Structures are given as structure tokens and as C-alpha cells.
Amino acid sequence: MEGQTTTFMSAEINEISAALSAFQSELKQPELSKEVSVKTRTGSSYTFKYADLSTCVKAAVPTMSKHGLAVTQIISNGTLVTMLTHKSGQWFRSEITIGQPSDYQALGSAITYLKRYTYCAILGIVADTDDDANAACGNQATFKEPTSKRTTKKATGANAVAFTGEVLKQALADLEAATNNEEYTNVWQKYSTEYPAMCAKGTEFYDACIKKANELQQS
């Protein structure tokens, strides 16, 4: 729709691209020091490791600064905006809708979760091992602290809530029926709140949302 197109990079990107390439070639990927234990709905189990947001930032900042790069993350109108900027003034930008968690604690958890993923995505940081999308499919995940006295907690959000095939079918139908950004946002907020597992990165619904967003931006 006219007047609503979002730009995700500056008019020129030659300098920031060169700086990002140099950054990625020198970056020492963060240590995957935390662990998630997943119990699948079929009764089997497995574990995968990840680096939290603080670890990712500590790993990235020294090399970013060396190459004149910086990341800024702000929240505007329910959207987390991540900006990768270069000292030349060139930039890349990404956006993701936060949704409407049920309380402030859930909101804080959702924001931290999304900040980690978008921070790593825009820089090319590998912050976790591949869990083959099992956690996103409603399997039960327990986070383990990397200390001698480990405490566990049941995962919330995208790692905890299952959904049925009928729910996915209805969500895809609602998404297809959206004709503008407001309707699209309403669909996303509804399902990301009620069925966050279905909206995790890499799921069928998530990919359909990305496709729909691109279609709306081009219309």
C-alpha cells in the first residue's frame, strides 16, 4: 500500500557491507554455555545449548567497535526495531512484532527472547545449536543453568505451547484474508499471544507471515 513501505537498509550499503564482512571474519562466536533439555510429545528427549543475550553482546562489541559498527534496539508501537549502523551513516534495519503477552513478566521474557534472536540475526552470530524445530512444535523444554547448583524452570512462550493442525489451518486462513498491515498485525498478535509455539522462527506460520508482510509492503 502506498506510503507504508518499510525500508530495511540505507540507500548505499557499500561501507557497512565491507565492515560487516570484516567483522564476521574476525568474530569469535560466543560460547554456548547454557543448556535446554527438551522432552518431545512422543516421549523421547534431547538437549541443545545456547548463548544468552549478554554473552552474545560481550562476544560482538569489541569487534564491532573495531570496524565502526553498532547495534541499537528500540521498541515502537509493539514492534522491536533492531538497527545495525556504521560510522559512515549507512545502516541495516529489522523489525519483529512483540505480540501481547499476558503480563509484564511475560512481556519482559518475550522482549529478551526476541532481542537475542534479532541481535544475532543482523550480525550473523550463531547463538544456539539446531534443535530441529522440536521446541517450536510444542515439546516441553526445561532450561538448565550452567552452574554446580542448577535450577530449572519450565519454558514459556515459543518453547511451551502446543497447537493443533486445525489451529494452524485457521491461522493460515486468517493470514491469507488480511488485506492491509493493520489486519495482518491483528492476526499476528492474536496467534503469537495464544499459540506462541506456532509463531516461532522457522515454523510454517512464521514463514507464511514473512511472505504476507512482503506482499503487503509491495502492494
N, C-alpha and C positions, 0 to 999 in steps of 0.2 A: 504494500500500500504506500502511496506517495507520502513522503515526509516522515516515514517511520523506519527507514533503513538504518541499521546499525553498522558502523564502520569498525572493523576489528584490527586495523593497522594504519599507520601513518601513510601519507602519500608516497614517501620514499622510505625504503627499509634496507638500503644497502649497508649502511654503517651498523645498524643494530643486528642485522643478519650476520655480518662478519664478527661482531663482538660475541654474539650468542654461539657461533660456531667455535670460536676460540675458547669460550667459557666451557662448553660441553667437552671439548677435547682435553681440558685440564682438570675438570671437576672430578674429585674423588667421591663416588657415590656414598650416601650415608649408610651407616651400619644398621642392619635390620635386627635391632636388639629386642623388639617386643614380639610377643607370640600370641596367635589366636588359635584356639582349639575348636574345631567345627565337628558337630555331630549331625550327620545327614539324616534326612527323613527315612532313609532305608535302613538305618541302624549302624552304618559304618562311621568311621571318624578319621580325621586327618588334621594336621596343623600347618599353618603358614606364618611367616614372620613379616614384620613391617617396621618402618621407622616413623616415629611420631613427628608432628609439625615442627617442634622445637629442634629436633635432631636434623631435619631437612634444612631448616633455615641456617643452623650453625655450619652445616656442610657447604652451603651455597654462597653465603655472604662474602667470605674473603675473596673467592674467585670472581664473583660478580663485581665487587668493588674494583678489582684489578682491571677489569675490562669496561668500566664505566656503566655498569648495568645496575638496576634496582627494581624491586618488585613492591608494588603498593596494592593493598586490598581494602576496598571500601564496600559498604552496604548502602544501597539506594533503592527504595521502593520494593523491598522484599527480594532484591537481587544482589548477589555477591559479585562485585566487579573486580577483576584482577588485571592490573596494568604492569607490563614489563616495559620499562623505559630505559633509554640510553642517553648518555651525556650530550649527544648530538641533538636531542629533542625528538628523535624517532621513537616509535612505540608499537607494541602489540597489546591487544586487549581481549579478554574473555569474560563472559557473563554466564551465571547459572542461577536459576531461581531457587531460593531457600525453602520455599513452601511455608506451611503454617503449623509448626509443632504445637503440641497441646499445652506446654507450659514453658517458662523461661529456661529451666534446666535442659529440657529437650531442645529448645532453640539454640542454646549455647553449644550443645553437643553437635547439632546439625551444622552450625556455622564452622566449628573447628574441623569437623569431618570434611566439609566442602573446601575450606581454606587449604587443607593439606593436599587434597587431590588437584585443585586448580593451580596451586603454587608449583607443585611438581610437574603438572602437565605443561605449563607455559615455559618451564625451564628444561624439560626433558630429564627430570630426576626419576630414578627408579626407587620407589619408596616401599615396595612390598613385593613378595613373591606371588606368582599367579595362582589363585585359588580355584581356577577353572569355573568361576561364577557360581560356585556352590553356595557361598554365603548370600549371594543375591537371589537365590532361588528358595529362600525361606528356611534354610537349615539353621540349626541352633549353634551360635558361636559364643565362646567364652574367652575373654581377653585375660592373658596372664602377664603379670608384672615381672620384669627381668631382675628380680631380687631374690635373696635367700628366703625371705618370708613373703611368698607370693600371696596375693589376694585376687579373687576372681569376681567378675560381675557379668551378668547376662547382657549380651549386646542389645542395643536398642536401635531404632531406625532401620536402615537398609540391611542390617545383619540379623534381624529378628522376626520380621513379619512376613508370613507366607501369603500367597494369593492363589486363587483357582484359575483354571482356564477360562471359565465364564467371566470372571472379573477382568482378565486380560482382554478378552474379546470385546467386552463392553467399553473398556478404556480406549481401545484402538478405534472403536466406532465413534466414541465421543470426540476423540482427537481428530478423526477424519472430518467430522461435522463442523469443526471450528473454522470460522471464515475470517477471523481477524485476531490481532495479538491479544486483545482482552479475553476473548473466548478461549484462545489457546492457553493463556496464563491460568484461567479458571480451571481448565481441565487438569493442567499440571499440578496446581496447588491441591486440588481435590484428591488426586491419586497419590501424590507424594506424601500427603498427610495420612491418608487411610491405609495405603499399601506401599510404604517406602521401599520395600524389597523389590517391588516391580519397577521402581524408578531408578534403581542403581545403575551406574555407568556400565554399559555393555549389554544390558538386557534388551529384549525385543521392543518393549515400550519406550525405553530411553532412546534407542536408535530411531524409532518412529517419531519421537518428539523432536529430535535434532533435524530430521528430514522435513518435518512440518514447519519448524521455525525458519528453515532456509527458504522454503516455498513462500511463506508469508512475507519474508523480507524482500523477495524478488517480485512479489505481486504488486 
